[in-house]
Amino acid sequence: MADKIPTICSNRVSDRAKKTLDIVAKFVQEECIPADAVFDAQTGAGDARWEGHPQIIEELKLKAQSLGLWNMFLPKGHYKESPGYTTLEYGLMAEWMGRSRTASEACNCAAPDTGNMEVLAKYGNDAQKAQWLRPLMEGKVRSAFLMTEPQVASSDARNIELNITREGNEYVLNGQKWWSSGAGDPRCAIYIVMGKTDGNNKDPYRQQSVVLVPAGTPGITVNRMLNVYGFDDAPHGHGHVSFVNVRVPVSSMVLGEGRGFEIIQGRLGPGRIHHAMRTIGAAERALDWMLMRINDPQKTPFGKKLREHGVIMEWVARSRIEIDASRMLVLNAAITMDEQGPKAALSQIAEAKVMVPSMALTVIDRAVQAFGGAGVSQDTPLAYMWANVRTLRLADGPDEVHLAQMGRNENKRGEAVTKQIQWQKAKSEQLLKERNLTQVQPGTRIQHRINKAGSKL
Ligand SMILES: Cc1cc2nc3c(=O)[nH]c(=O)nc-3n(C[C@H](O)[C@H](O)[C@H](O)COP(=O)(O)OP(=O)(O)OC[C@H]3O[C@@H](n4cnc5c(N)ncnc54)[C@H](O)[C@@H]3O)c2cc1C
């Protein structure tokens, strides 16, 4: 709720956003979290899991709209379609939504639609916006972003191979994609596809382009849906999709041939902040569950409630510290993004992208441990939460890629700090010399005394 906004950023959150934050928190706690079980029950079993979507989502969407909770993710000042919240303000809302499986979609703030809508709002032309952005913003259709491919190391997007060849007034697409999140949903109407238009371009960052492909275009086959640690994420799902001579009009190109890298870079900044804040919400919910379990009067191993066992209070305290510290990191990235633009926020966003999922996994794991066997079962939300958060160490680029880049950036200071340290050492020596002193090494005086006393040591 608004009174829980960290002091460090409270004065940057408008009164309007504070009011909305209270509404979001109440909506999530009282409507969405209880509805999560209905979502699971209505998803059904077997093939039916991919043939429709739980009706509860439509009910929640109507409630969210009546409360004014719709498309809050589109940042203020960047888009005329924005409801007017800053990245910081939306980040605080996203944290609440991250506590529930249904809340983000109920408010039309679910990935990958959010990132895809930003692509269309930022880079799409008027016709593309009318055709795809409008229905997405109205919550009438859903979308998928298709970049990753099974046959290449896709964390290096230069490797992407799906071929896009121009033939007359059409582009023809051939290739394979996987981890196409959202492709399982029958409402998924549009694929935003990255592929190669100019493999011979000397600049590897100008070889790729992004095109809009309607999901039902002939030549597209969803071969299978991938599981995440055994969870299929139906009806959303993660598709393995093949393209055989898929034809789209040249007007489907976004921004222009060779601009794919520019688009994917622009897409990921705010999305990473949203993911990170939702993940903090998940960690908070895991901590809530842990608190419930450790105070359970029915469960008294070795004659005491769990909370009376020393280590458990340490888990609780460490979880609180780690969640709060991570939140600061993400909100700082959000503020930098709002006040200095996405480029200035790049390193803070990367820090958040790496730190938050690892933090949340640790907190969730402590909660799992506190529950014993129940923690890994379907009787708590923890097992699904863990599987879901674990994927964030891979999705939008694996940790190592961000760490390698951050390490290189940090190491740029290497030469300068070496010079500074050497200068400081030289100055110390000079100061000692001026005072006729020698540098004392720890232990040397004791050694000197012992030797004088004739000890063999
Ligand atoms: C649940 C889920 C949802 C996803 N949703 C989407 C989606 O909607 N659209 C989409 O296009 N993709 C999606 N992805 C794919 C995801 O973005 C990729 O899996 C990720 O970018 C890694 O690419 P890769 O799987 O090809 O692994 P690879 O590129 O083969 O990398 C494998 C491993 O190599 C290591 N590695 C890579 N680079 C370095 C380096 N520089 N230094 C050290 N080690 C390194 C890392 O440990 C990495 O995990 C999703 C993935 C998951 C799990």
The ligand as an SDF file (V2000), in Angstrom:
LIG
                    3D

 53 58  0  0  0  0  0  0  0  0999 V2000
   10.2400  -19.5330  -19.4830 C   0  0  0  0  0  0  0  0  0  0  0  0
   10.9790  -18.9000  -20.6070 C   0  0  0  0  0  0  0  0  0  0  0  0
   10.3220  -17.9690  -21.3980 C   0  0  0  0  0  0  0  0  0  0  0  0
   10.9690  -17.4020  -22.4970 C   0  0  0  0  0  0  0  0  0  0  0  0
   10.2780  -16.5550  -23.3050 N   0  0  0  0  0  0  0  0  0  0  0  0
   10.8300  -16.1320  -24.4650 C   0  0  0  0  0  0  0  0  0  0  0  0
   10.0650  -15.3970  -25.4190 C   0  0  0  0  0  0  0  0  0  0  0  0
    8.8940  -15.0690  -25.1830 O   0  0  0  0  0  0  0  0  0  0  0  0
   10.6450  -15.0790  -26.5970 N   0  0  0  0  0  0  0  0  0  0  0  0
   11.9210  -15.4270  -26.8880 C   0  0  0  0  0  0  0  0  0  0  0  0
   12.3960  -15.0990  -27.9830 O   0  0  0  0  0  0  0  0  0  0  0  0
   12.6760  -16.1280  -26.0100 N   0  0  0  0  0  0  0  0  0  0  0  0
   12.1550  -16.4960  -24.8090 C   0  0  0  0  0  0  0  0  0  0  0  0
   12.8850  -17.2390  -23.9220 N   0  0  0  0  0  0  0  0  0  0  0  0
   14.2270  -17.6540  -24.2920 C   0  0  0  0  0  0  0  0  0  0  0  0
   15.3350  -16.9870  -23.5170 C   0  0  0  0  0  0  0  0  0  0  0  0
   15.3890  -15.6120  -23.7780 O   0  0  0  0  0  0  0  0  0  0  0  0
   16.6260  -17.7170  -23.9040 C   0  0  0  0  0  0  0  0  0  0  0  0
   16.5240  -19.0300  -23.3830 O   0  0  0  0  0  0  0  0  0  0  0  0
   17.8720  -17.0360  -23.4010 C   0  0  0  0  0  0  0  0  0  0  0  0
   18.0790  -15.8190  -24.0610 O   0  0  0  0  0  0  0  0  0  0  0  0
   19.1060  -17.9090  -23.5960 C   0  0  0  0  0  0  0  0  0  0  0  0
   19.2390  -18.3320  -24.9260 O   0  0  0  0  0  0  0  0  0  0  0  0
   19.4510  -19.8850  -25.2280 P   0  0  0  0  0  0  0  0  0  0  0  0
   18.3940  -20.6560  -24.5310 O   0  0  0  0  0  0  0  0  0  0  0  0
   19.5930  -20.0450  -26.7050 O   0  0  0  0  0  0  0  0  0  0  0  0
   20.7980  -20.2470  -24.4870 O   0  0  0  0  0  0  0  0  0  0  0  0
   22.2920  -20.0750  -25.0470 P   0  0  0  0  0  0  0  0  0  0  0  0
   22.4350  -18.7920  -25.7840 O   0  0  0  0  0  0  0  0  0  0  0  0
   22.6690  -21.3190  -25.7390 O   0  0  0  0  0  0  0  0  0  0  0  0
   23.0940  -19.9710  -23.6870 O   0  0  0  0  0  0  0  0  0  0  0  0
   23.2390  -21.1020  -22.8080 C   0  0  0  0  0  0  0  0  0  0  0  0
   24.0130  -20.6940  -21.5950 C   0  0  0  0  0  0  0  0  0  0  0  0
   25.3040  -20.2520  -21.9760 O   0  0  0  0  0  0  0  0  0  0  0  0
   25.7980  -19.3770  -20.9900 C   0  0  0  0  0  0  0  0  0  0  0  0
   26.3080  -18.1620  -21.6230 N   0  0  0  0  0  0  0  0  0  0  0  0
   25.8000  -17.4880  -22.6630 C   0  0  0  0  0  0  0  0  0  0  0  0
   26.5200  -16.3820  -22.9240 N   0  0  0  0  0  0  0  0  0  0  0  0
   27.5260  -16.3570  -22.0090 C   0  0  0  0  0  0  0  0  0  0  0  0
   28.6090  -15.4670  -21.7250 C   0  0  0  0  0  0  0  0  0  0  0  0
   28.7860  -14.3480  -22.4460 N   0  0  0  0  0  0  0  0  0  0  0  0
   29.4470  -15.7770  -20.6960 N   0  0  0  0  0  0  0  0  0  0  0  0
   29.2580  -16.9050  -19.9560 C   0  0  0  0  0  0  0  0  0  0  0  0
   28.2530  -17.7690  -20.1870 N   0  0  0  0  0  0  0  0  0  0  0  0
   27.3980  -17.5020  -21.1690 C   0  0  0  0  0  0  0  0  0  0  0  0
   24.6370  -19.0280  -20.0670 C   0  0  0  0  0  0  0  0  0  0  0  0
   24.7590  -19.7360  -18.8510 O   0  0  0  0  0  0  0  0  0  0  0  0
   23.4450  -19.5070  -20.8380 C   0  0  0  0  0  0  0  0  0  0  0  0
   22.3490  -19.8670  -19.9910 O   0  0  0  0  0  0  0  0  0  0  0  0
   12.2940  -17.7670  -22.7760 C   0  0  0  0  0  0  0  0  0  0  0  0
   12.9590  -18.6880  -21.9650 C   0  0  0  0  0  0  0  0  0  0  0  0
   12.3210  -19.2590  -20.8900 C   0  0  0  0  0  0  0  0  0  0  0  0
   13.0460  -20.2810  -20.0710 C   0  0  0  0  0  0  0  0  0  0  0  0
  1  2  1  0
  2  3  1  0
  2 52  2  0
  3  4  2  0
  4  5  1  0
  4 50  1  0
  5  6  2  0
  6  7  1  0
  6 13  1  0
  7  8  2  0
  7  9  1  0
  9 10  1  0
 10 11  2  0
 10 12  1  0
 12 13  2  0
 13 14  1  0
 14 15  1  0
 14 50  1  0
 15 16  1  0
 16 17  1  0
 16 18  1  0
 18 19  1  0
 18 20  1  0
 20 21  1  0
 20 22  1  0
 22 23  1  0
 23 24  1  0
 24 25  2  0
 24 26  1  0
 24 27  1  0
 27 28  1  0
 28 29  2  0
 28 30  1  0
 28 31  1  0
 31 32  1  0
 32 33  1  0
 33 34  1  0
 33 48  1  0
 34 35  1  0
 35 36  1  0
 35 46  1  0
 36 37  1  0
 36 45  1  0
 37 38  2  0
 38 39  1  0
 39 40  1  0
 39 45  2  0
 40 41  1  0
 40 42  2  0
 42 43  1  0
 43 44  2  0
 44 45  1  0
 46 47  1  0
 46 48  1  0
 48 49  1  0
 50 51  2  0
 51 52  1  0
 52 53  1  0
M  END
$$$$
